[in-house]
Amino acid sequence: MLPDGVMKKRAGIKQIAEVAKVSIGTVDRALNGRPGISEATRQRVLRIAEELLYQPNLAARALSRGGTNLKIGVCVPREIHFYYDYVWEGILSEARRYSQMGVEFLNRPAPTLGEGDDELLRSFLKDGVHGIILAPGNPDAITPLINEAEERSVRVVCVTTDAPHSKRSSIIGGEPKLAGAMAGELMAKFVLPGAEVAIITGQLFTEDQRKKTEGFSESFPKHCEDGRIAAVVEAHEDEDECFCKTFEILGEIANLAGIYVNTSNSLPVCRAIGARKLAGKVKLITSDLFPDLVPYFEKGTISASIHQRPHRQGQLAVRRLLDNLLQNTPFTKTNFVNPGFVLQSNLRFFREIQRPLSPRLGPANSPGRFLENVEDFSWQHDV
């Protein structure tokens, strides 16, 4: 506890030293994980710093690097439709703040998930970046390059998708198996016992989509008596392929009760359901949210969506990487953003429908305060 009379306000190193009754040098060693002090002293200083609401001066830390700019490579897809616009907006909103401190961001988007990211990763290493933010679409192919980067002390943070067998420093994303399990339990509440449902995914070699499929496949039969997964359809994030395959399966399985789309490529599924005149009859659970989905909520085509907050994921990927590079803050290997349910009744509380999309960046960068999702927190695991 702080001594009587010490106000709880934001403080600098000098104030921390005065309260802890140690030198400024000792505080600096404690805050930056440097040797030369005991562990007990370090923990006491850190506790006091937290109570005093200490926040480091990131600009000063950047300048203390001797004028050498940090270079950060960012490789996130342009597609899936809308979804990665929000990831990019989160990344770029943080990048603007850090660029004022001399941090340079090399933004090189891949055309689609898993396409060309290996070549872009090689280009980052050639250009001497200090860190990389990456959405790995094909983890087996990209893992050797991630390992090479980490061996060269280039820190790699995966965002939205993972390469779990690589040496990457961290993953920022939704917990995919949990998201799938939540969708499975929710679907069981929408359909009758013995119902047949289908899963529409992108490609199962992508870690995120494979785990969502697993989570739903395990959860739905558990919560729906005699419920069955009638089909798992890979649509490869192609809108035309997704529409055609959904349209076909709706015709082939006469009593299909529900569909779970575990990617954000959900508009073609909505259109196929409409073309078959099955809106509201086939229960549809989608992933995430963007303005074009709103009419499908309003007319009952979409029953619910599992929202994984892509904007927040983009923000956190930049923050975790720069906290490590500027402050030596240790990485936590896994950072899960808490998912939420989107229903017709709570649509208005989500930032994705609060403002129009910019074709270049996603939501326009207009001022204003927007409500974050219900239960706005994330959790971390050291694994």
C-alpha positions in Angstrom: 0.0 0.0 0.0 1.1 3.6 -0.6 2.0 5.8 2.4 -0.7 8.1 3.7 -0.8 11.4 1.9 0.5 10.0 -1.4 -2.1 10.7 -4.1 -2.9 8.0 -6.6 -2.1 9.9 -9.9 0.1 9.2 -12.9 3.7 9.4 -11.9 7.2 9.4 -13.3 10.3 7.5 -12.3 11.3 10.2 -9.8 8.0 9.9 -7.9 8.3 6.1 -7.9 11.8 6.3 -6.5 10.7 8.7 -3.7 7.9 6.4 -2.6 10.0 3.3 -2.8 12.9 5.0 -1.1 15.4 3.8 -3.8 17.5 5.5 -6.4 16.2 6.5 -9.9 18.7 4.0 -11.3 17.1 1.2 -9.2 13.6 2.1 -10.5 15.0 2.1 -14.1 16.5 -1.4 -13.6 13.2 -2.7 -12.2 11.0 -1.2 -14.9 13.2 -2.5 -17.7 14.1 -5.9 -16.4 17.8 -5.1 -16.0 20.2 -6.8 -13.6 21.8 -5.3 -10.5 18.9 -5.4 -8.0 17.3 -8.1 -6.0 14.1 -9.7 -7.1 12.3 -8.5 -3.9 13.3 -4.9 -4.7 12.2 -5.3 -8.3 8.7 -6.6 -7.3 8.3 -3.8 -4.7 9.1 -1.1 -7.3 6.8 -2.7 -9.9 4.0 -2.9 -7.4 4.4 0.8 -6.5 4.7 1.8 -10.1 1.4 0.1 -10.8 -0.3 1.8 -7.8 0.9 5.1 -9.0 -0.5 4.4 -12.5 2.9 4.8 -14.1 3.0 4.8 -17.9 6.3 4.7 -19.8 7.2 7.5 -22.2 7.3 5.5 -25.4 8.6 8.4 -27.4 11.6 8.7 -25.1 12.2 5.0 -25.3 12.2 5.2 -29.1 14.7 8.1 -29.0 16.9 6.2 -26.6 17.5 3.6 -29.4 20.1 6.1 -30.7 18.0 7.4 -33.5 17.7 4.0 -35.2 14.1 3.6 -36.5 12.3 0.4 -35.8 10.8 -1.2 -38.9 7.7 -3.3 -38.6 6.4 -5.5 -41.5 2.7 -6.0 -41.7 1.3 -8.8 -43.9 -2.4 -9.2 -43.5 -4.8 -10.1 -46.4 -7.0 -7.7 -48.2 -9.7 -10.4 -48.3 -12.0 -11.9 -46.7 -14.6 -9.4 -47.8 -14.8 -6.7 -45.0 -13.3 -8.8 -42.2 -9.7 -7.8 -42.8 -10.7 -4.2 -43.4 -11.3 -4.0 -39.7 -8.1 -5.8 -38.8 -6.2 -3.3 -41.0 -8.1 -0.4 -39.3 -7.0 -1.6 -35.9 -3.4 -2.0 -37.0 -3.2 1.4 -38.8 -4.9 3.3 -35.9 -2.0 2.1 -33.6 0.6 2.5 -36.4 -0.2 6.2 -36.6 0.5 6.7 -32.9 3.8 4.8 -33.0 5.0 6.4 -36.3 5.3 9.7 -34.4 8.0 7.9 -32.3 10.1 7.0 -35.3 8.6 3.6 -35.9 8.2 2.7 -39.6 5.5 0.3 -40.8 5.9 -1.6 -44.1 2.4 -2.5 -45.0 2.3 -5.2 -47.6 -1.0 -7.0 -47.8 -1.5 -10.4 -49.3 -4.2 -10.7 -51.9 -6.1 -13.3 -50.0 -5.5 -15.5 -46.9 -2.5 -17.8 -47.6 -1.7 -16.3 -51.0 1.8 -14.9 -51.3 2.5 -14.4 -47.6 5.7 -16.5 -47.9 7.2 -14.1 -50.5 6.2 -11.1 -48.5 7.8 -12.5 -45.4 11.0 -13.0 -47.3 10.9 -9.4 -48.5 10.5 -8.2 -44.9 13.6 -10.1 -43.8 15.5 -8.7 -46.8 14.5 -5.2 -45.8 15.8 -5.6 -42.2 12.6 -5.3 -40.2 12.7 -5.7 -36.4 9.2 -7.3 -36.1 6.5 -8.8 -38.2 2.7 -8.9 -37.9 1.4 -11.7 -39.9 -1.9 -13.6 -40.7 -0.6 -17.0 -41.8 -3.1 -18.7 -44.1 -1.1 -21.8 -44.8 0.8 -22.5 -41.5 2.8 -25.5 -42.7 4.2 -23.5 -45.6 5.0 -20.4 -43.6 6.4 -22.0 -40.4 10.0 -22.4 -41.7 10.1 -18.7 -42.6 8.7 -17.7 -39.2 11.3 -19.8 -37.5 14.0 -18.2 -39.6 12.8 -14.7 -38.6 12.8 -15.6 -34.9 16.2 -17.1 -35.1 17.4 -13.8 -36.5 15.7 -12.0 -33.5 12.9 -10.7 -35.7 9.8 -11.0 -33.5 6.7 -12.4 -35.3 3.2 -11.8 -33.9 0.4 -13.8 -35.7 -3.0 -12.1 -35.8 -6.4 -13.7 -36.4 -4.8 -17.0 -37.6 -2.0 -19.0 -36.2 1.0 -21.1 -37.1 1.0 -23.0 -33.8 4.0 -25.2 -34.5 6.3 -22.3 -35.4 8.6 -20.3 -33.1 6.4 -17.2 -33.4 6.5 -14.9 -30.4 2.7 -14.6 -29.9 -0.7 -15.0 -31.4 -3.5 -12.4 -31.1 -6.9 -13.8 -32.1 -10.2 -15.2 -31.2 -10.1 -18.6 -29.6 -11.3 -20.6 -32.6 -12.3 -23.8 -31.0 -14.3 -21.9 -28.4 -16.0 -19.8 -31.1 -17.0 -23.0 -32.9 -18.3 -24.5 -29.6 -20.3 -21.4 -28.8 -21.9 -21.6 -32.3 -22.7 -25.3 -31.8 -24.4 -24.8 -28.5 -26.3 -21.8 -29.8 -27.4 -23.7 -32.9 -28.7 -26.5 -30.7 -31.1 -23.9 -29.1 -32.4 -22.9 -32.5 -33.3 -26.3 -33.9 -35.2 -29.4 -32.9 -33.7 -32.7 -31.6 -32.5 -34.8 -34.4 -31.7 -31.8 -36.7 -29.2 -32.0 -39.5 -26.9 -29.0 -39.9 -24.0 -28.0 -42.2 -20.7 -26.1 -41.8 -19.5 -23.7 -44.5 -15.8 -23.0 -44.1 -12.9 -21.7 -46.2 -10.1 -24.2 -46.1 -9.5 -26.7 -43.3 -5.7 -26.5 -43.5 -6.1 -23.0 -42.0 -5.7 -23.3 -38.3 -8.5 -20.9 -37.3 -11.1 -22.5 -39.6 -10.1 -26.1 -38.8 -10.5 -25.5 -35.0 -13.8 -23.7 -35.4 -15.1 -26.7 -37.4 -13.8 -29.0 -34.6 -15.4 -27.0 -31.9 -18.8 -26.9 -33.6 -18.7 -30.6 -34.6 -18.1 -31.6 -30.9 -20.5 -29.1 -29.3 -23.6 -29.4 -31.5 -24.3 -33.1 -31.0 -23.6 -32.7 -27.3 -26.3 -30.0 -26.9 -28.8 -31.2 -29.6 -30.1 -34.7 -28.9 -29.5 -36.9 -32.0 -28.3 -33.8 -33.9 -25.9 -34.5 -36.8 -23.4 -32.6 -38.9 -24.6 -33.5 -42.4 -21.8 -31.8 -44.3 -18.6 -29.7 -44.0 -18.2 -27.6 -47.1 -14.9 -25.9 -48.1 -15.6 -22.8 -50.2 -12.0 -21.5 -50.3 -13.0 -17.9 -49.5 -14.4 -17.5 -53.0 -17.8 -15.8 -53.1 -19.0 -17.5 -56.3 -17.9 -20.9 -55.1 -19.5 -20.3 -51.7 -22.8 -19.3 -53.3 -22.9 -22.3 -55.6 -21.9 -24.9 -53.0 -24.4 -23.5 -50.5 -27.2 -23.4 -53.1 -26.5 -27.0 -54.0 -26.4 -28.4 -50.4 -29.7 -26.6 -49.6 -31.2 -28.5 -52.5 -29.5 -31.9 -51.7 -30.4 -32.0 -48.0 -34.2 -31.5 -47.9 -34.5 -31.1 -44.1 -31.3 -29.1 -43.5 -32.1 -27.2 -40.3 -29.1 -24.9 -39.9 -25.8 -23.6 -41.3 -22.8 -22.4 -39.5 -20.4 -20.2 -41.5 -17.1 -20.1 -39.7 -15.5 -17.5 -41.9 -16.6 -13.9 -42.7 -17.4 -15.0 -46.3 -21.1 -15.2 -45.2 -22.8 -12.9 -47.7 -23.0 -15.6 -50.5 -24.6 -18.0 -47.9 -27.2 -15.4 -47.1 -27.9 -15.0 -50.8 -28.1 -18.7 -51.5 -30.6 -19.1 -48.6 -32.6 -16.2 -50.1 -32.5 -17.8 -53.6 -34.0 -21.0 -52.1 -36.6 -19.0 -50.3 -35.5 -20.5 -47.0 -34.8 -17.3 -45.0 -35.8 -17.9 -41.4 -36.4 -21.6 -42.0 -32.8 -22.6 -42.2 -31.2 -21.2 -39.0 -27.9 -19.4 -40.0 -25.1 -18.5 -37.6 -22.3 -16.4 -39.1 -19.0 -15.1 -37.9 -18.3 -11.4 -37.2 -20.2 -8.4 -38.4 -20.1 -5.7 -41.1 -22.7 -3.3 -42.5 -23.8 -5.5 -45.5 -25.0 -8.2 -43.0 -27.4 -5.9 -41.2 -30.4 -6.3 -43.6 -30.0 -10.1 -43.2 -30.3 -9.7 -39.5 -33.3 -7.5 -39.8 -35.2 -9.9 -42.1 -34.3 -12.9 -40.1 -32.0 -14.7 -42.5 -29.2 -14.5 -39.9 -30.1 -15.8 -36.4 -26.9 -14.9 -34.7 -23.2 -14.2 -35.3 -20.1 -15.0 -33.2 -18.1 -11.8 -33.2 -14.3 -11.9 -32.7 -13.6 -8.2 -32.7 -11.1 -7.9 -35.6 -10.4 -4.3 -35.0 -9.3 -5.0 -31.4 -7.1 -7.9 -32.7 -5.3 -5.5 -35.0 -4.7 -3.0 -32.2 -3.4 -5.6 -29.8 -1.0 -7.1 -32.4 0.7 -3.7 -32.8 0.7 -3.0 -29.0 2.1 -6.3 -27.9 4.9 -6.2 -30.5 5.9 -2.6 -29.8 5.7 -3.1 -26.0 8.3 -5.9 -26.4 10.6 -4.0 -28.8 10.4 -0.6 -27.0 10.0 -1.7 -23.3 11.3 -5.3 -23.3 7.9 -6.4 -22.1 7.8 -10.2 -22.2 5.4 -11.8 -24.7 2.5 -14.0 -23.7 2.4 -16.8 -26.2 -1.4 -16.7 -26.7 -3.7 -13.7 -26.4 -7.4 -14.5 -26.8 -9.9 -11.8 -27.5 -13.2 -12.6 -25.8 -15.9 -13.4 -28.5 -19.4 -12.1 -28.3 -22.9 -12.9 -29.6 -24.4 -10.6 -32.1 -28.2 -10.8 -32.2 -30.8 -8.5 -33.9 -31.5 -6.9 -30.5 -27.9 -5.8 -29.8 -26.7 -4.9 -33.3 -26.5 -1.2 -32.5 -23.9 -1.7 -29.8 -21.2 -2.9 -32.3 -18.7 -0.5 -33.8 -18.9 -2.1 -37.2 -22.3 -0.7 -38.0 -21.7 2.7 -36.5 -20.1 4.3 -39.6 -19.8 3.8 -43.3 -16.9 1.7 -44.8 -14.1 3.4 -46.7 -13.1 1.3 -49.7 -9.5 1.8 -48.9 -9.3 1.3 -45.2 -12.6 -0.1 -43.9 -14.6 2.1 -41.5 -13.9 5.7 -42.2 -11.6 7.5 -39.7 -14.2 9.9 -38.5 -14.1 11.1 -34.8 -16.5 9.8 -32.3 -16.8 7.3 -29.5 -18.2 3.9 -30.2 -19.2 1.3 -27.7 -17.0 -1.8 -27.5 -18.6 -5.2 -27.4 -20.3 -6.6 -24.3 -17.7 -8.2 -22.0 -14.9 -6.1 -23.4 -11.8 -8.0 -22.2 -9.2 -10.5 -23.4 -7.3 -13.2 -21.6 -3.8 -14.5 -22.1 -2.1 -17.9 -21.7 1.6 -18.7 -21.4 1.8 -21.9 -23.4 
